[in-house]
């Protein structure tokens, strides 16, 4: 008797063989099978013993069979919007006005802290579009900030964030994200921009934890990736990330410099149980810093294993990752008498954990990572210990509260040998948001920042900053595609 032919025989027998192929082979494989009619199963005959296990098949068009890309490899941040606030296929527009009192506007440029009041105006435009194959979010908020006393620091601002996900085929998904901020104050950002409060679950995120005083700067980070679900419970993929930090006027940030990074990873993920994922990834990083003289370059290689629990019926997600990471650093001569560069090589553990929950009235996300990362303006790459928290609670129908906080310990690679300043950053923001009618919103908040970075003149003299702000915004939404 003829035994029914499995729909995907090569997949069931050789699940792990796909790891040997590069991601570029995934698309041609799909192209060869995309238009092939599905094989119809042969009906079982009455009275015939059929003890053989059923072939592993799946329908990638159904949410039940479609795998997610786990946070440790997706580069995606946990959402902080409440479930009751979620909307799809809307155009949002508005105007916000924010006034801020800051007791340390110039940082270490003066012996004693200098306070100032600023006024910011931001028109905002956001688009959210969702179809069966596409999810697209775009937010853009240009603006201008005026300073009352230090008027020379007044500047134009640019804030933009984009998230894009497109299913190229039932089995192949492409995603991309980018966040850009050009400002004179990293805390000066329009309310509820897509890039605000971002907490990720992976090891490839940017490091912007060293916060300069009021200074013209540009920060930009992005991620693009592709995934291929080649079987019911198996996926491979790859992604590339970058980050860039640039100060337009170096005199405003003595002791700090520009930095940028590029990274790439390839991963394999297997699903088992109810939304549980186990996998492995290889990651490469190139981390550049630009101290007063020369260029500091660090290259890293890491083999990381990850585990994620994200039940399909739940808004809860837990992710863990860990493994060895190798770094090779070349530091330029620090002193004029030093003629040669310094090369430092080492093996270090890399690990992290993240947790996210998004409910109707409560949402929160928290994460911890221990990795080799870009220096965030310091003179080289760092061993980074970072913890972040973001939470939001709906108190009444029109009143909500939010809290964000972060801790970062940045230890420059070879700090003891090179005399490089290392240190830590602690920051926290608490705010209340009141809705008046459908369009008007008022937000009150307080931010506390403490930094300790040895010989960094821009920070060391006045390491503490307190900031109180009031923001009034008018927004409206219109459905699209309906």
C-alpha positions in Angstrom: 0.0 0.0 0.0 1.3 3.4 -0.8 2.1 5.5 2.3 1.0 9.2 2.1 3.8 11.4 1.1 4.7 14.1 3.7 4.1 17.7 2.5 7.5 18.8 3.6 9.7 15.7 3.7 13.0 17.5 3.5 12.0 19.7 6.4 11.0 16.9 8.8 14.1 14.9 8.1 16.7 17.7 8.0 15.4 20.4 10.3 18.9 21.4 11.4 20.5 21.2 7.9 19.1 24.6 7.1 21.6 26.1 9.5 24.4 25.4 7.0 22.8 27.5 4.3 23.2 31.3 4.3 20.2 33.5 4.6 20.5 34.4 0.9 19.4 30.9 0.0 16.2 31.2 1.9 14.5 33.5 -0.6 15.2 31.3 -3.7 13.9 28.3 -1.8 10.7 30.1 -1.1 10.5 31.3 -4.7 10.6 27.8 -5.9 7.8 26.6 -3.7 5.6 29.7 -3.3 3.4 28.9 -6.3 3.4 25.1 -5.9 -0.1 23.8 -5.1 -0.3 22.2 -1.7 -0.2 18.4 -1.8 -3.6 16.9 -0.9 -3.4 14.3 1.9 -4.4 10.7 0.9 -7.5 9.7 2.8 -7.0 6.8 5.2 -8.6 3.5 4.1 -11.0 1.7 6.4 -9.6 -1.3 8.2 -6.0 -0.4 7.5 -3.5 0.1 10.3 -1.9 3.6 10.2 0.4 3.7 13.2 3.0 6.0 11.5 3.1 9.5 12.9 1.4 12.2 10.9 3.7 14.4 8.8 4.7 17.8 10.2 2.8 20.4 8.3 1.8 23.9 9.0 -0.2 26.8 7.5 1.9 30.0 7.7 -1.1 32.1 7.0 -2.6 31.3 10.5 -1.4 33.1 13.6 -1.4 29.8 15.5 1.3 28.3 13.3 3.3 31.5 12.6 6.4 31.9 14.8 7.5 35.1 16.4 11.0 36.5 16.2 12.1 36.4 19.9 13.2 39.7 21.5 16.9 38.6 22.0 17.3 38.6 18.2 14.5 40.9 16.8 15.9 44.2 18.0 12.4 45.2 18.9 11.5 47.2 22.0 8.7 46.4 24.4 5.6 48.6 23.9 4.6 50.9 26.8 1.2 51.9 25.5 -1.8 50.5 27.4 -4.0 47.8 25.8 -7.0 50.2 26.0 -5.0 52.8 24.0 -4.1 50.6 21.0 -5.3 51.7 17.6 -4.5 50.5 14.1 -4.9 52.3 10.8 -4.9 55.8 12.1 -3.4 59.1 11.2 -2.4 61.2 14.2 -1.5 64.9 14.2 -1.0 67.5 16.9 0.9 70.3 18.5 2.7 70.2 21.9 4.2 72.9 24.0 6.6 72.1 26.9 8.2 74.3 29.5 11.0 73.0 31.6 13.0 74.1 34.6 16.5 72.6 34.9 18.9 73.3 37.7 22.1 72.2 35.8 22.0 73.5 32.3 25.8 73.8 31.7 27.1 70.7 33.5 30.8 70.9 34.2 31.4 74.0 32.1 30.9 76.1 35.2 32.1 75.8 38.8 28.5 75.9 40.2 25.3 74.7 38.6 23.5 77.1 36.3 19.7 76.9 36.2 17.6 77.8 33.2 14.0 77.6 31.9 13.3 76.3 28.4 10.3 76.4 26.1 9.8 73.8 23.3 7.2 73.7 20.5 6.7 70.5 18.6 4.2 69.8 15.8 3.7 66.0 15.6 2.6 63.7 12.8 2.2 59.9 13.2 0.9 57.2 11.0 -0.1 53.6 12.0 -1.1 51.2 9.2 -1.8 47.5 9.6 -2.8 44.9 7.0 -2.6 41.2 6.7 1.0 41.4 5.5 2.2 44.9 6.6 2.6 46.8 9.9 3.9 50.3 9.6 4.4 53.0 12.3 5.9 56.4 11.6 6.3 59.4 13.9 7.9 62.7 13.1 8.2 65.8 15.4 10.3 68.7 14.3 10.5 71.7 16.7 12.4 74.4 18.3 13.7 75.0 21.9 14.3 78.4 23.4 16.4 78.9 26.5 15.6 81.9 28.8 19.1 82.7 30.2 21.5 80.7 28.0 20.0 81.8 24.8 23.0 80.8 22.8 21.9 77.1 23.3 18.6 77.6 21.6 18.3 75.2 18.7 16.1 73.4 16.2 15.1 69.8 17.0 14.3 66.8 14.9 12.7 63.7 16.4 11.7 60.7 14.2 10.9 57.1 14.7 9.8 54.3 12.2 8.9 50.7 12.6 8.2 48.5 9.6 7.4 44.9 9.2 6.4 43.2 5.9 5.7 39.6 5.1 7.4 39.0 1.8 5.8 35.5 1.7 4.0 33.3 4.1 7.4 32.1 5.4 9.6 35.2 5.0 9.3 38.4 7.0 11.4 41.6 6.7 11.5 44.2 9.5 13.3 47.5 10.0 13.4 50.1 12.7 15.1 53.5 13.0 15.1 56.2 15.7 16.7 59.7 15.3 17.0 62.6 17.6 18.7 65.9 17.0 18.5 68.1 20.0 20.3 70.1 22.7 18.8 68.1 25.5 18.2 64.3 25.5 15.2 64.7 27.8 13.6 67.2 25.5 11.4 65.0 23.4 7.7 65.2 22.5 5.3 63.0 24.5 4.6 59.5 23.4 7.0 59.4 20.4 7.6 55.9 19.2 11.2 56.0 20.3 10.4 57.1 23.8 10.8 54.6 26.7 12.2 51.9 24.5 13.4 48.8 26.4 14.7 45.9 24.3 15.5 42.3 25.1 18.6 41.7 23.1 22.4 42.3 23.2 22.6 44.5 20.1 20.9 47.7 21.4 22.7 51.1 21.3 24.4 52.6 24.4 23.4 56.2 24.9 23.7 56.1 28.7 26.3 58.9 29.2 24.2 62.0 29.2 25.8 65.3 28.4 24.5 68.7 29.6 22.7 71.0 27.2 24.7 70.4 24.0 23.9 70.2 20.3 23.9 66.5 19.4 22.6 63.8 17.0 21.8 60.3 18.0 20.6 57.7 15.6 20.1 53.9 15.9 18.5 51.4 13.5 17.9 47.7 12.9 17.0 45.7 9.8 16.4 41.9 9.7 14.8 39.0 7.9 13.5 35.8 9.2 12.5 32.5 7.4 10.2 30.0 9.1 11.1 26.9 7.1 9.1 24.4 9.2 6.3 24.4 11.7 8.6 25.1 14.7 11.9 26.2 13.2 13.2 29.5 12.0 16.5 31.0 10.8 17.3 34.7 10.2 19.7 37.5 10.4 19.9 41.2 11.1 22.2 44.2 11.1 22.2 47.1 13.5 23.9 50.5 13.7 24.1 53.4 16.1 25.7 56.8 15.9 26.4 59.6 18.4 27.7 62.9 17.2 28.3 66.2 19.0 28.2 69.3 16.8 30.3 71.5 19.1 33.0 69.7 21.0 33.6 72.7 23.2 30.2 72.0 24.8 31.2 68.5 26.0 34.9 68.5 27.0 36.0 65.0 27.8 33.4 63.3 25.6 33.6 62.4 21.9 31.7 60.9 19.0 31.1 57.1 18.8 29.4 54.7 16.4 28.8 51.0 16.1 27.8 48.4 13.5 26.7 44.8 14.3 25.4 41.8 12.5 23.9 38.5 13.7 22.6 35.2 12.5 20.3 33.0 14.5 18.3 29.8 14.7 15.2 29.5 16.8 13.1 26.4 17.7 9.6 26.6 19.2 8.2 24.1 21.6 5.4 24.0 24.2 3.0 27.0 24.4 5.0 29.9 23.0 8.4 28.8 24.2 11.5 29.5 22.1 15.0 28.1 22.4 17.8 29.1 20.0 21.4 30.2 19.3 22.9 33.2 17.7 26.3 34.4 16.5 26.9 38.1 16.8 29.7 40.4 15.5 30.2 44.0 16.5 32.6 46.8 15.4 32.7 49.6 18.0 34.4 52.9 17.2 35.2 55.8 19.5 36.9 59.1 18.6 38.8 60.5 21.6 40.9 63.7 21.5 43.4 61.9 19.3 43.2 58.9 17.1 40.5 56.2 16.8 39.6 53.5 19.3 38.3 50.3 17.6 36.9 47.2 19.3 35.7 44.1 17.4 33.7 41.5 19.3 32.5 38.0 18.5 29.8 36.2 20.6 28.0 32.9 20.6 24.8 33.4 22.6 22.0 31.0 23.5 18.5 32.4 24.3 15.3 31.3 25.8 11.9 33.1 25.4 8.5 32.5 26.9 5.7 34.4 25.0 2.4 32.5 25.0 0.2 33.5 22.1 -2.8 34.1 24.3 -0.9 36.3 26.7 0.6 39.8 26.7 3.5 38.6 28.8 7.0 37.9 27.5 10.2 36.7 29.3 13.5 36.4 27.6 17.0 35.2 28.7 20.3 35.1 26.8 23.9 34.3 27.6 27.2 33.0 26.3 30.9 33.9 25.8 32.0 37.1 24.1 35.5 37.8 22.7 36.8 41.3 22.3 39.8 42.7 20.5 40.5 46.4 21.2 43.1 48.7 19.7 43.4 52.0 21.6 45.4 54.9 20.2 48.3 56.4 22.2 46.9 58.2 25.2 50.0 60.4 26.0 52.3 62.2 23.6 55.2 60.1 24.9 53.4 56.9 24.0 54.3 56.1 20.4 52.4 52.9 19.8 48.8 51.9 20.1 47.7 49.5 22.8 46.0 46.2 21.9 43.8 44.4 24.4 42.2 41.0 23.9 39.9 39.3 26.4 37.1 36.7 26.8 34.0 37.9 28.9 30.6 36.5 29.6 27.6 38.2 28.0 24.2 37.8 29.5 20.8 39.5 29.8 17.2 39.1 30.8 14.1 41.1 29.9 10.4 41.0 30.9 7.4 42.7 29.4 3.7 42.9 30.2 1.1 44.9 28.3 -2.4 45.0 29.8 -5.5 47.0 29.5 -4.8 49.3 32.5 -1.2 48.4 33.3 2.0 47.9 31.2 5.6 47.6 32.2 9.0 46.4 30.9 12.3 45.8 32.5 15.7 44.5 31.4 19.2 43.8 32.5 22.3 43.3 30.2 26.0 42.6 30.8 27.8 43.0 27.4 30.6 44.7 25.6 29.1 47.8 24.0 29.9 51.2 22.4 31.3 53.8 24.8 28.5 56.4 24.6 31.0 59.2 24.2 33.7 57.8 26.3 37.2 57.2 24.9 36.5 53.6 23.9 34.2 50.6 24.0 33.0 49.6 27.4 31.9 46.6 29.5 28.4 47.6 30.1 26.0 46.7 33.0 22.7 48.2 32.3 19.2 48.0 33.9 16.1 49.7 32.7 12.5 50.0 33.8 9.4 51.4 32.3 5.8 51.3 33.7 2.5 52.9 33.0 -0.8 52.7 35.0 -4.3 54.0 34.1 -5.5 55.5 37.3 -8.9 56.7 36.1 -10.6 57.0 32.8 -8.7 60.2 32.0 -5.7 60.1 34.3 -2.6 57.9 33.9 0.8 57.7 35.6 4.2 56.6 34.3 7.6 55.8 35.7 10.9 55.2 33.8 14.3 54.6 35.3 17.8 53.4 34.3 21.2 52.4 35.7 24.3 52.0 33.6 27.9 51.1 34.7 30.3 51.9 31.9 33.8 50.4 32.4 36.1 51.4 29.5 38.1 48.4 28.2 41.6 48.7 29.6 40.6 51.6 31.9 43.3 50.8 34.5 46.1 50.5 32.0 45.1 53.6 30.0 43.8 55.8 32.8 40.5 56.1 31.0 37.6 57.5 33.1 34.8 55.0 33.8 31.6 55.6 35.8 27.9 55.2 36.1 24.6 56.9 35.3 21.4 56.7 37.3 18.3 58.4 36.0 14.5 58.4 36.7 11.4 60.1 35.5 7.9 60.2 37.0 4.9 61.8 35.4 1.1 62.3 35.5 -0.9 62.6 32.4 -4.5 64.1 32.4 -6.8 63.9 29.4 -9.3 66.7 28.8 -11.9 65.7 26.3 -10.8 63.8 23.1 -7.9 66.1 22.1 -6.3 68.0 24.9 -3.7 66.4 27.2 -1.6 67.9 30.1 1.5 66.2 31.5 3.4 67.0 34.7 6.7 65.4 35.4 10.0 65.3 37.3 13.4 63.9 36.2 16.4 63.2 38.4 19.8 62.4 36.9 23.1 61.5 38.7 26.3 60.7 36.9 29.8 59.9 38.1 32.6 59.9 35.5 35.9 60.8 37.0 37.8 63.1 34.7 35.0 63.9 32.3 35.0 67.7 32.6 31.5 68.0 31.0 30.0 66.0 33.9 32.4 65.7 36.9 32.1 69.2 38.4 28.2 69.1 38.6 27.1 65.5 38.4 23.4 66.0 39.5 20.5 67.4 37.5 16.9 68.0 38.5 14.3 68.8 35.9 10.6 69.7 36.3 8.4 70.0 33.2 4.8 70.8 32.1 3.6 69.7 28.7 0.4 70.6 26.9 -0.5 68.9 23.7 -3.5 68.9 21.3 -3.9 65.8 19.2 -6.5 64.4 16.9 -6.8 61.1 15.0 -8.4 60.1 11.8 -9.0 56.5 10.6 -7.4 55.5 7.3 -8.1 52.8 4.8 -11.7 52.3 6.0 
